[in-house]
Amino acid sequence: MAEVRDLLVEIGTEELPPKALTTLERALHDGITTGLTKESLGFGAVHSYATPRRLAVVIEDVATVQPERQTERRGPAVSVAFGEDGLPTKAAQGFARSCAVEVDHLDRLKTDAGEWLVYRSTEVAQFSASLLPGIINAAVMALPAPKRMRWSDLDYEFVRPVRWLTAIFGANTLECEVMGLTASNTTHGHRFHCPEPITVSAPREYARVLEQQGFVIADFAERRKRIEADVRAVAQAEGGNVVIAEDLLDEVTALTEWPVAIAGSFDEAFLQVPDAALIATMKANQKYFHLTDENGKLLPAFITVANLRSSDPLSVRHGNERVIRPRLADAQFFYQTDLKQPLANRLAGLESVVFQRQLGSVADKSQRISELAVHVAAALGADTDTVRAARRAGLLSKCDLGTEMVGEFPELQGFMGGVYARASNEPEAVAIAVADVYKPRFAGDALPGTVTGQAVAIADKLDTLTGIFGIKQPPTGDRDPFALRRAALGVLRIMIECELNLDLARLLDVSVEAHGASVAAQELSRTVFDFMIERMRGYFAEQGVSPDVYQAVHARAPARPLDFARRVVAVQAFRKRPEGASLAAANKRIKNILRQADAASGHKVNDALLKEDAEWTLAAKLVGLAPRAKELQNNHDYDGALTLLAGLRDPVDAFFENVRVMDDDVAVRANRIALLSSIDTLFMQTADISLLQE
């Protein structure tokens, strides 16, 4: 068995950007393992590490030498490699020279396509120690740094200055140089707790040595787990419930090497400011976790995570309390300043705020949202008060963009609009809708809970979609600066999950009309409709719906997303039935027959032309099923309709087994095709099940 050794590679840096840390960790892991694989160097378990000051990988059982590799290089065909006199041509001679051998030393390879000259050789195995420096350099240089910088007088660039390089292969330091640094077997611990270099004797000792001697928890996942446990323990000691946002936990983990949770408090007078504003201040500015009581009400307390264990933790607490006080005072000032004028008074100021140069101001957008929200509410059969509220909420939906609070914390847009609408004595339905206009903001987010809010949220997103598509700036690749994919999915989620039976195509027409000459209207509605319906593919895939089910329903092109979803649910259930595969196969056969016969649907079956028992049975079954199936389909009970139509399996199977469709008698043939066309029409009222895969 070939000898193996463990490998440690660590890049020591100045503090790395927290939001890029896990990406860099994964990239170093992948870069080195890919390099090992490319060089045919076997290896075992891989452990990656990331802290603010380091990226590291420990790879167990790396082969110390490459296996010998057989190579084969194909040259010209024998037919052109030798002339009629049997002597090698220039093509053969050139190929031989490129291989550094004589033509006589070339082999021949026979294939179905002919015979070729070929050069076979054995690559001499190289020692891993000579290959690893190149692999490490390639991996480091390919790291996806968000913004690169230079340091000192060096020509190298990275996201932060690189200060040390640790590389150990087995028990020995690897002879390696990266970004002007020569590798050693020493690392560096915590900046304050352990400023002296630490020797690492073996790669597998790396994480343990750093923790025990260096006050560094190198494993990101382990550090994250400890932070969460410590924060919860401190919260319990403080008598509150801590709210741990996953993104904040990730960021705090990326900011610390030796995390210590410490509680703090602030003046209760600040609780007069809306909770969301205080939470945004603590989270965005200070990276604090907030606490609530048993009823979910915000407490005047927080938990911070220090990056060291202080000999005087009380001073650390007081220091954080001093820091948060002016932050909260700012939020209080913004809130009190914003309350000095009604929300509606800010609408005029939005006329000078550009939404998009070709699409006008934010005030113009607000007017379009208002009018479209009325159409949505009316289409839902809302009463006069609800329609009036939708109009008003649409008009006010962007007014909070001009407030001090949203200017400081953009993530509060919508929420603060609702707060200020309520403070301005707007109707409650209007305030709720203004707060919900941006929902859902992300995957899994809550949806607007009222008809008014749903109408305004849909209108806002459709206006953006038609406007940006109308000026020909659709998403391309991974670029989507206007978040159109998220907007499309948001509309679909609201319509489907809130069970709003809205005609999406019609609403898009209304939205396009509202833009007037600002957009290129030709085929715009259809383009946006197709873009949105395509988003449903991923939406249903996340729910376990197979792609062929989506395709079967998409073939019918339902204009109402709720109707589309109901069909998908029904077809997904149908394909799992015992009859599903058989009827899907039969429908494929029916489609092929109708296509070859160029038969138009709508021809009635003539009972007088039914000759075989199997076609009599099938026709009778259709007569019995069709009226009820159509009734169920008209009532959008597609599951019930397909369950009913599943009863056609046996007579359809018997028909194809015993009846010759293409009978010599033209009239009989046409009648049998009409019978099959009736089956196709019945199923197609729900979906094209011929597209289902077996």
N, C-alpha and C positions, 0 to 999 in steps of 0.2 A: 504494500500500500504506500502511495506517495506521501512524503512528509508534508505536514501542514503547520501553519503558524497563525496566531491571531494578529490582526492589524488594527492600529489606532491612528486616526487622523483627526487633529483638532486645529481649527483656525481661530486664533484669539484676536479680538477686535475691540475697538471702542464700542460704546453702546449702540446696538443695532436697532433699527426701526421696529417697534413692537408688532405692528400689523403685518410686517413682512417676515417675521421670525420663523413661523412654522413652514412657510413656503420655501425659505432658504434651507431649512433643515431637511425637508423632503428632497429638494433639488440636489443637495450634497449626497444624500443617501443614494438617490437614483443615479447620479453621475458616476459615482465610484463603482457601484455594483454593475452598472451597464458596461463600464470600462473593463472590469474583471471578466464579465461574460464575453465581451468582444475578443479578449485575449485568451479565451478558453481556460481561464483560471478558476477552478472550482472553489467554492466557499460555503460556509455554513450560516448560522444565524447572524442577523444584522441588527445592531442597536444604534439608533441615532439620538443625538442629544442637542439641545439648544437652550442657551440662556442669553441674557442681554449682551454678554461679552464673549460668546463662543458658539461655534458650530462644530460638532464632532460626530464621528462615526466609528464604532467598534465592530469589526467583522471577524467572526470566529472561523477558524479552520481554513484559512486561505492556502491554497496549494503553493508550495515553494518553487515549483517548476512547471512550465507548460507541458502538456502532452505533445508528442510528435504529431504533426499534422500532414496528411497527404493532400497535395494540391494537384489540380488538373486544369490545364489551360488549353483550350481548343484553338486550333489554327485554321488554315484554309481547307476547303474540301479537297480530297485527293484528286478529283477530276481537274482541278485547276492548279494543284501543287506540282504536277508532273506533266511534261510535254509528251508528245507522241513518241519521242525517242526514249522515254522513260527517265529522262534527267530532270532534276528538280528545277522548277521555274523560279523566277525572282520572288514570287509570293512565298514559296516554301523556304527559300534561302533567307528572306527577310524575317520570317517567323522564327526560324532557327536561331538567327543572330540575336533576336530580342530575348530568346531564352538562354543565350550563351552556350549553345550546344551545336553540334553538327546535325545536318538533316537526318543522317543515318541513326541518330540517337532518339529521334522522335517516334512515338508510338502512333497506332491508328485506332480510331474509335468508329465502330459500325453502329448506325442507328437506322430507324425506319426511313429517315429522310436522306440517308446516304452515308458515305464514309469520309472521315475527317482526320487530318493530322492532329495529334494531341501531345502536349508535353506534360509528363507526370514527374513530380518530385516530392521529396520529403523535407518539410521545413524543420530545421534544427530547433529543438526546444530551447527556450530562453528561461533564465531564472527570474522568478517574480520580482526579486529585489531590483532588477534592472528595468522592469516594466512599470512598477508601481509609481515612480516619480512622474512619469508621463500621464498615467491614469489620474493621479491626484491633481496635477496641474490642469488637465483638461476639465476635470469636474469643477474645480474652483473657478476657473476663468469663465465657465458657462453658467455660473450662478446668476439667477435672474434679479439682479440688483435694481430696485425701482428708480433710484437716481444715483449715478456714479459720481465719485469725487476723487481728487488726488490729494496726497499729503506729502509733507516734507518736500524734497526735491526729486522724488521718484516719478517715474513715468507710468506706474501702475494705477489702475482705477478700480475702486470697489465702493460699495454703499457706505462703508465706514473705513477709517484707517485700520490696517492689519498690523497687529503688534507682536504676535508670536506664532510659531508653527511647531506643533508637536506631531511627530510621526514615529511610531514604534512598530516594528515587525518582529513578532516573537519577543525575545528578550533584548533585541538590539535596536538602536536608533537607526531609522531608515535614512540613507543618504539622499536627501531630497531638498529642493529649493523651490519656494513659491513666493512670488511677488517680492523677490529680493531677500527673503528670510530663509535661513538655513534651519532645517528641522533639528529638534532636540528631544530629549526624553523628559523634559520638564514642562509643567503647565503652571497656571496662575490661579489662585483661589479668589475669594471675595476681595474686592478692592480695599476694604477697610479691616475686615476681620483677619485676613491672611494675605498681606501684601508681598510676602516672600515667595520665591519660586518653589514648586512642589515637584519632587521626582516621582514619575510613574514607572514602576518596575515591570509591569505587564499590562497589556491592553485591557484584560478583563478586570483589572483592579481600578480602572479609570474612574468610574462613577463612585465607588466606595471611597477611594482616596480623596476625591474632591469633596465629598460630603464630610468625611471624618476629620480631614486636615484643613480643607480649604473653605469650609462653610459655604459650599455651593451644592445645591440639588440640581444635578445636570439634566436629568430626565424631565422633559416638559410635562408629560402626562402625570408623572409622580408629583411634581411641584404643584400642578393645578389641583390635584386631588387633596394635597395637604392644605393648600390655601382654602379650599372650600370647607374642609373639615374644621380648620381653625376659626374661620369667619363664623361658621354656625355655632361653634362652641362659645365664642365671645358674645355673640348675639343672645344666646341662651342665658349667659351670665348677666347680661344687661337687661334681661326681662322683655326682649322684643323678638320679632320674627324678621330675619334678614331676607331681603329680596335680591337674589343673585342672578343678574342677567348674564347669559352665556358669553356674549361678546365682551362684556366688561371683565369677566373672570379670565378670559383668554388674554386680554390686554394686560391685566395686572400680573398674570403669570409670566408674560413676556417682558415685564419690567423689573422682575425680581430674581435674585439668585438665592437669597436666604430670607424667605418671607416670614414676617411676624405680624399677626393681626392685632390691631389696637382700636379700642372704641373711643368715640368722642361725642360731644353734644353741641347743640347750638340753642340760641334764645328761642323760646316758644313763640315770641311775637312774629317770627318769620313765617309761622304756619298760616298766617293770613294770606300769604301768597299761594296760588294754586299749587297743589302737590307736584304736578308734572314739571313746573318751572324749577322748583327746588331740587327735584330729582335730577333734572337735566344739568343744573349747576353742579351738583355734587358728582355726578357721573362724568360729564364731559370735561370739567375743569380740574377736578381733584382726584378722579378715579376712586370715589368712595362708594361703598355699598350702603343703601338706606335701610332703615328699620321701620316696621309697622307694628301696630298692636294687634290683638286677636280679631279685631273687626276690619283689619286692612287699612286703618287710618295711619297716616304718616306720623312717626314719632320724631321729636327734635333730637335725633341721634344718628350716628353714622359709624361705619367701621372702615378704617383705612388699613392698608397692608404696607408696612415698612420693609425696606430692603436690608435690614440689619436687626440684630438683637441689641437694644440699647441697655446700658447700665442704669438709665434713668427713664423708664417708659412713660412716667407721668409727664416729663418734659416734652416727650414726643407727642403725647396726647394734647397737651396745652398748645404746642406749636401748630398742630393741625387745626385746632379750634380757632386759633387766631387767624389762620389763613382762610378758613371757610367763611368767617364772619363778613369780610368785605365782599366776597362773592355773592353771598345771600343778600347783602344790602343792595348790591347792584340789581339783582333780580327783583327785589322789593321796589326799588326805584323805577325800573322799567314798567312794572305792573301798575304802579300808582300813576305814572306818567301816561300810560296808554288809556287808563280809565277816564282821563280828563275830557275825552271827546267820544261821542257815540261811534260805534263801528262803521255805520253807514257814511259818516262824514269822510272816511278815508277813501271812498270810491273815486272821488274826483282826483285824488293824488295818483291813482293807478293809471291815469291817462298818460302820464309822463314815464311810466315804467314799461319798457318794451318786452313783450312776451317773445316775439320772434319778428325780425325786421319785416318780413313779407306778410306776416299774419297780424300785425298791429300791436296794440298795447294790451296790458293785462286787463284794463277796463273793457276793451273790445271783447276779450275772451270771456270776461264775466257776463257780458250781455248775451253772448252766444250760449254760454252754459245755461243762463236763466231761461232762454227761449226753448232750448232743447229739453231742459228738465220738465218744462210744461208738457211737451209732447210725450215724454216718457210717462209722466204721471197720468196724463189723459189716456194713454194707451193701456195703462193698468186699471182703468176704470175708477180712478180716485175721485173723491168728492171735491166740491168747489174749494173748500178750505185747504185741502191737501195740495191741490193744484196751485192755489195762491201762495202757499208756503214754499212750494218748490220754486216758483218764480223768484220769490224774495231771497231764499237761501242761495240760489244760483248767482244772484246779483252780488250777494255779500261774501261769496265763498272765497274770494281772494283778498278781501280787505285787510286781513291780519298780516299780509305780507308787508304792509307799511308800518307795522307796530315796532316799538323798540324791542319787545321781548322776542319776537320772531326774527328780528334782525340779528339778535345775539345768538339765538338758538333756533336755527331753521327747522330742526326736527320737530318743533312744537307747532308748525303751521297746521292749520285745521283745528287742533285742540284749542289753541288760544283764541281762534276765531269764534269757537263755540262759547268760550268763557266770556269774551267781550260782547258777543251778541246777547247773551243772557243778561249781562250787566247793563246793556243798552235797552233793556225791556223789549227786545224782540220776542215774538211768540216762541214758546218752548220747542215747537216742531222745527222752527227755523234754526234755533241755536243748535239743536241736535244734528240737523242736516249739515250745517256749516262745519261742525266738528268731525263729521264722518266723510267729508268730501274726498279725502285721499285714501280711504279704505277700499280694498286691502292694500296696505303699504308693502307687504312682503308675503312670501309663501306661508300659508297657515295663519295669517293675520285675521282678526275678526272682520266681519262684513257689516255694512250699515244695517242698523236694526229697525229702521222705519221706512215706509214707502217714500216719504219725502227725501230722506237721506240716500236711499237707493237711486232715486231719480236723478239727484244732483251728482252723485258719484259717477253714475253711468254717463251723464252728459259731459262732465269734465273730461273723462277719459276718451270718449268718442270725438270730442272737439279736438283734442290733441292728436289723435290718430289720423283723422281726416285732414287736419291742417298740415301736419308734417309730411304725410304721404303726398298731399296736394302740392307741396313745394319741392317734391322729389328728393326727400332726404330720409328714405326708409332705412331701417337697420341693415348693416352689411357685416357679415362675419360675426365677430364678437363685439363690434361697435354698435352701441345703441344709446347715444347721448341723451335722447329724450325719453328713454325707458318705455319704448312703444310695446315691447313684448310684455312687460309687466302690466302696462295699461290694458292691453288686449286680454290678458289672462284675468285681470281684475274684473273687467266687464263680464266675461264669461262666467266667472265664479259667482258674481252677484246674481246673474240671470238664472243660473242653474241651481245654486245652493239656496237661494231665497225663493226659488220656484216662481220666477217672473216670466210669464209666457209672452215674451216680447219678440216682435219681428225685427231682427237685427238689420236685415237688408233695408227695411223701410227707415229705420232710425238713422242709418248711415246716409241715406238719400237726403234726409232733413238736415243732417249735420253738414253735408257738402254744400247744400243750398245756402246755409247760413254764412259760409265763407265768401260767397259771391265770387268776384273776379280775382280774389287773392290766390285761388288755387286752380290747377289744371283739372277741371271737373270730369273730363271724358274718361269713362271707365273707372273713375276713382272709387266709387262705392264698391264696385265689384272687386277691385284690387285690395281694398282694406278688408272687405268681407272674407276673401280667400285667405288673407294673412291671419285674420282672427280665428277662422275655423281651423286653420292648420295648427294653431296653438292648442287646440283641443286634443290633438294627437298625444302631446306630452302630458296634458292634464289627465287624460284617461289612462295613459300608461302608468302613471304614478299610483293609480287605483287598481292596478293589476289587469287592466283590459288589454287584450292582445291586439296587435296592429291590424290583423285582418278583420276584426270586429269593427274597428274604427273605419276601415276602408269600405266595409259593407254598408255602413250607414252613410258615409260620406258620398257614396255613389248616388244617393237620393237627394243630396244637397238640401237638407232642411234649413229653412231661413231662420228658424227659432231655436236658439241654443238649448232651451229647456226641452223642446221636442226632440232635438238631436240626442240629448243625454238619455231621455226615456227610451229611445230606440236602442241606444248602445247597451243600456242595462238589460233590455229584453233580449237582444241578440246574444250578448254574453251568456245569459242564462240558457238560451236556446242551444248554443253550440255545445253546452255541457250535457244536454239531454241525450239519451240513447239514440233518439231519432235524428239528432242534429247532423251528424256526419253523413248519414245516408241521404237525407233530404238536400244537404249542401251539394253532394256529388250529383244527385238527380237534377238539381237546378243548373249545375254546370252543363250537364248533358242537354237539358232543355234549351239553355242559352245557345249552345252550339247548333242545335237543330234549327232553332228559329233564325239564327244568323245565316245558316246555309240556305234555308228555305226563303230567306228574305221576307219573312211573314210579318205582317202588320197586326198589332193587337186589336181587339175589339170585335173580331168575327165571332158570331155565336155558334155554339155547337148544335148540330142537327142530330136529334136523337134517332132519326130514321136511318142515319148512316153509321150508327154504332153496330158493329158486327160481332166483336169478340166479347166474351164475358168480362175480361179484365178491363176493357175500356168502358163497358156498361157500369161496372162497379166504381171505377174512378169518377165517371161523370156523375153518378148518383151521389157519391161522397162529396163532390164539389157543390152540387146543388144544395145539399144539406148544410155544408160548412160556410159557404161564401157569404150569405146574408149576415150571419152572426159575426164572422171575421171582419167584414167591412164595418159593422156597427162598432165593434171593439176598436178598430183602427181609427175610426172617425172620432171616438172618445179618447184617443191617445192611450188606450190600454194595449200597448204593443206586446207586452208580456202575455196578456190573455189571448191576443190574436195568434201569436206564434205557438202558444201552448195548444190552441185549437187546431192550428194547421199541422202540428206535429202528427195529428191523426191521419195525415195523408201518406205517411211513410209506406205502410203495407200495400195500399192500392197502387201507389206510384211504382214501387218495386215490382209488383205483379204486372203492371202495365208494360214496363220495359222488358220484362222477362218473357212475356207472352204475345206482345203485340208488335207488329212490324209497322213502324210509323210511316215510312216511305212506301206505302202500298202502291201497286201498279195503277189502281183506280184513282184518278186525279181527285175526284170528289171525296173519296174516303181519306186519302192522304191529307187533303186540306182540312177535313173535319178533325182528324187526329192532331194536326198542328194547332188548330184552334183550341182544342182541349188543353194541350200543353201551354199554349199562350195564356189561357185562363189561370193556370197554376202560377205561371211567372208573374202575371199581373197581381194576383193575390199576395204573393210574398213581397213583391216590389213596393207594395203600399207601406211596408215597414222598412225593408232593407234589401240589398242585393246579396242574398245568402250564398249565391254561387261563388262569391269571393272568399268565403270562409275556407281556411286551410284544414286539411284532415289531420 
